[in-house]
């Protein structure tokens, strides 16, 4: 009996206006080399999906991702430059200026741009845009179909409605394209298989059990988009609403059937040792759609990043003078009691949310930036301010990476290891864990024990 072979596919989702613009330029013949259309699609998808990682507040005009030349060469081969050059020169993407030692950032345009650009090409090349110049099935192994959105008809303004039009691109995986269609998922698999036992368990559990109520999540982001786009009274606001919608839609689509589509993410970030997953990139408002979430509890460490700094400050305490020791003691009390942002409120006379933003300026910006904002903090905590700046002398991101490395050591290698040993497999969001409600008490017990080992006291853990 002949053995049945099952074909495997990779599915992508892209905004229709971007895909149409790319296909039109390929149809006209602007790509003067022998190309594989899958590579164009995967590069655009990389920027669209990776943008979620670098823009967590979702309040931005452009979607972008840093794409290192070494990464591009490994994934697409030596000819990656032909594809990147075409996409940039033909205006499908744009990139920032190259600086020595800095990864180039590639950006998607605002969606309006693609419509305007395509209309210019229709006129320039005398193409009737009502005539289907490129059918949504154009080479063997690739099919493109419209992705229906339930509430499109409710959007009256055509300019707003185009933002909701997306396409599903299904590509047959073969020996030639496997490297760039599945490489990320396979690298994650290698990481999971070679990881310590507790991480291996977490990775396997995540891939098997992390799912969303897909239709409900899509309906929610559609409804949010319709409300917010109706309130938009400027182009910038409209574009921010669109980028937020696009980011959320992209993250939800990546989770749906993610194991088969090779779009589930579970990997270790080499810079800060955090575990990055689709959940860590998912907007907070969308967590309610995790299947089983009603039976789960989310346990979060209050003012986590400022709290982690205490572990670094211990090293400075031993050789500190009296004044610095007093500063560190004061800082320790506020952060371990979960009152650090309230302390900044006292110093600056602003809101708690504004205090969070101030801490970001103080801790994570360049030493030469936000000098006026830092002045009040430096007056209250001159010694701690100098210590923070010392960690950022070479690269201002070094301090943030140092704190997240400490956080990862505590949560992933400390708390999560103990949880798995007790048969509790958590979902993680960096400085917090999501577990079944039945495991809440045991989880809290373990979190408190591990955190006390590192800090000497039990800090504030909140239930979200």
Phi, psi and omega in degrees: 000132183290133180288132180281130177252132182262129179282141179248142182233156170243131183249133176241157175228123181227149173302137186299322183295327178289314181297317179299320179296317177297311183296323178297317181292326176288322179297319179293333179098029182283345177270105186266049175204163181281106190246160168251120185297334180301327183290318175303315184295317182290326177294314178298318179297322177304314182292318182297315185278321180290338179300330178301327183289319188267356180227065188292337180278352177059017183246077186207159183274320187243143174266134186212166174205140173285126179238102181290141181299328179292320177297314182296321181292317179296319185283318189247354180090182185297336184274011180301330181297326178298318182290314180296317181298317179298311184299322180282311183297328180267007171077016175284324176234168166222157183226157178282174179290147180280133174237139183303129179082000182246134177293138179286136177262131178249138188238148166270146175287168168297146188298329177303324183303316185295323178295314180297317181296316179297319180298324177296320181291323176302317181289313184299321184256012176053051180252130176283113185291347176280344178273127181293100183283341180212104183295153181281040169195098192234347171212154186304131176091358180233126173232141180234127181227149177296142174263112183289139175241127192302324188257012182307319184294340181281347181269112189281325185276122184301322181299326178280327185291329182298335180293336183270353181275114180237163177236146174260125182244114183251121186239127177291129179277126177228183184295335183278323185257357184303323185303315184262347178274330185235003188300318181298316181293320180291324176295320176298320178299318179296319178298313181298314184294330183260002183281163173305159189308316185292325178288323177300317178296316181296318180296315179296319180294318181298312182296328183276324192246345183279109181217158177246156164287092193301306184297320180295320179295317178297318180297320180297311183290330174296314182295319178297320178297313182300319179294310186291323180290332176291335180270348185291122180241006174223159179296321179298315180295318179298319180291324177294319177299319180294316180295323177297316178298313182298317179299313182291318180298317179300318182291322179291317180295328179292331181279325183296122181054034188295331181292315179289324181279356180063035182244003173282138184246130172207099185211166177262129176284119186294332183286321187232003176069008176289156172268117179261130179220173174301330180290319181293337179266351187283135177302141183305320182295340183268354180297332180300342182265003174297130180296125182091003186298331179298335180258015181243164175228140181252114183252118191237142178274122184289141186036058189302307184297313174301324180295318181300332182298334179301327182291324175288324181293336177303321181295327181277337185296322186302321185250016184279154173280178185299317183298316181292321177300321178295320177299312182295320177298317180296314179300317181300316182297312182296317185285322180287338176268003178072027186243020185294317181292329174293324176297317178295327175301317179299317183290320188257344181067040180233191181277169180295319179296319177295327178293323176298316179295323178297319178298323177299318178295314183296313190273325194244354180273171176298151180299336182268001182257157176052041184298322180294317179295326183281345187300315182294317179296318181296326178292319182282324184226069183297320181291315179293322177301317180294323179294315178302314181296328180296328179286345185248017184295317181278303179225132184291343177279351183296323182293315178300315180297323180296316180294318181289332174295319176297313179303314180296320179300319181288311187280309185282311184272346178254286184298310184294324178300314180293322178298313181297321177300334178267007179082014179254114181258111184268157158271144182239147170230069177061281183253026179207163179229149174243122182225169176295146180302327180296338182259008186300309186298316180294322179296315178299320178300314181292317179301315182295319180297313183292315181297324178293325178300322183276321189257338183090346177222167175266116179282182183277124176247127181248153177259121181262000000 
